[in-house]
Amino acid sequence: MTTPYRRVGRVLKPHGTHGEVSAVTVGGLPISVLENLRVWMVPPPPSGVREFRVSAVRPGGKRLILGFDDVSSAEQAGSLAGRWLLARAADIPEDVIVREDLIGMKVHDHVRGPLGLVTDVIVTGANDVLVVDEGAFGQILIPDIPDVVDSVNAETATILVRLLDGLIEEDEG
């Protein structure tokens, strides 16, 4: 069963004096998805449960700067700090795969075959790392980079990889 809402980001703090906020996306969600997206805040702000529309998105260093319809002051923006942004799952394009979608997917290597399931995704400064367990090679840490991850198929919940030498211990037979 799929959930009707997905976390798409978190408001960190107010930004400036015109009602903007500093925020981060969840799971590598592309910022283009946020443009004009309808979101709800969790927990709800003091103004109550209501829909917000993201009216502006721009990079702000390592964060994003977001503007919302009907939020025009630093005080209003401050009341949103620390809240999760939820969006209807149906409003997120089907081809967008975020980190949390990878957990539970099967991982197959071109040469070695099945490697196990993704049990976690570690976020590092350079690239994400897939933690793969429950396979014949034990726990494997796989860098999520184009040289290693060939494809991600959401329909079959499968990630196809081409492991670099040294990522797993193999018997030299």
N, C-alpha and C positions, 0 to 999 in steps of 0.2 A: 504494500500500500504506500503510495506517495503522500507526502505531506502537502497541504494546500499552500503553506508559506515557507519561505526559505530566508535564512539570515543572509543579508547581502553586505552588511557593514556595521561599523560602530562609530558613534559620535564620540570624539575625544574631548573637545573643549570648544568654546566660542572662538571665533577668529574675527578680529576687527570690530567695527562699531555698527555694521549694517546688517547684522543677523546671520552672517555666514558662520559655518562651523568647520573645524578641522576633523577629518574622519579617515578611517581606513576601510578598505574593502575586505571581505572575507574570502579566503581561499583563492586568491588570484583572480577574482572577478574583474573583467575588463571595465575600465571606467566608462566606456561608451554605453554599457548596459544601464548605467545609472541615469543617463540623460532622460529627463521627463518621466522617470519611474515613479510610480505611486508606492509609498512606503508607510509603515506603521512603526511606532516606537515602542520598545519593550525595555523596562517597564514604562507604562504610559507617563507622559509628562504631566505636570500639575494642571495643564489645560484639559486633560482627559484623553480618552481613546479617540483618535481621529486619524484620518488619512492626511498625509503630507505629500506634496509633489516636489521632486527634486527639480528645481528651476535652473540651477547652474552647477557645473562641475568643472574644476580646473586643478591642475597639479599644484601642490604646495610643498615642495621639497620631497620628503619621504612619505608625505601624507597627501590627502586630497582636501580641497576646499569645496564645500557644498553650500548651496543656497536653496532655501525652500520657499515655496509660495507662502504668504501670510506670516513669515518670520522676518522681521525687519529691524530688530534691535539686538544689541549685545545681551540685554537681559533675557529676552526670549531665547536667544541662541544658548545662553548659559544654562537655561532650564533643561536643555536637551543633552547636556554632557553626560557621558557614560551609558547612554542608551543604545541598545541594539536596533538596527534597521531591518525590518522584515518586509519582504515583497511577496506578492502572489507568485507561486511557482510557475503558473501559466504565463506570467509577464516576463519571465527569464527565457531568452531564446533557447530552443532545444539543443543547439549545437554548442552552448557554453557549458564547459565542464570545469568545475572548481575543485580545489583540493579535497574537500570533504566527499565529493562524488567518487573519488578514487578508492576510498576505503571500502574493502570488501571485494574489489575487482581481482580477477585471476590474472596472473602474470606468466607469460610464455616467452621463452627465449628461442630465437631462430635455430640454434644449435642444440641446446639442452632440453628443450620442451618445457613442460610445466615447472614453474619455480615456486609457486605458492600463492598466497593472497596478500594484498596490501592491507596491513593492520594499522598503519599510521603514516603520516606525512610530516617530516621534520622540515621546518622552515629555517633556512640558513641565510646568511647575507648574500651568498652567491647564487645558489639554486636550491630548489626543494630536493629532498631525499625521500624516496619511497622505502618504507620499512616493509619487507616481504617476509612472512612467516608461513609455517604449516606446509613446507615443502621438503623435498628430499635433501636439500642443501642446508637446512636450518635457516636461521635468520640471515637475510641478505639486505644490505643497504645499497639502493640503486639510485644514482644521481638522475634527477629528472631534467635531462639535457637532450638536445636533438641528436647527438651522436649515439645515445643509448636508447632512448624511447622512440620507437618507430611510429607507433600508432596507439590511440586509445579509442576503443569501440564501446560506446555507452550501451548500445543495443545488446551486445553479447557480454558486457561487463568484463572485457578482456583488454589487457595492455600487452602489446607486442614489443619486446626489447631485443637489443643486440648487446649483450654484456661485454664490457671491456675486460681485458685480461687482468686477473688478480682480484676481481670482485668476489669470487667464490673460491673455496678450496676444493680442488678436484683430485681424485686419485690419478697418478700418472701411469697406473697399471702395470 
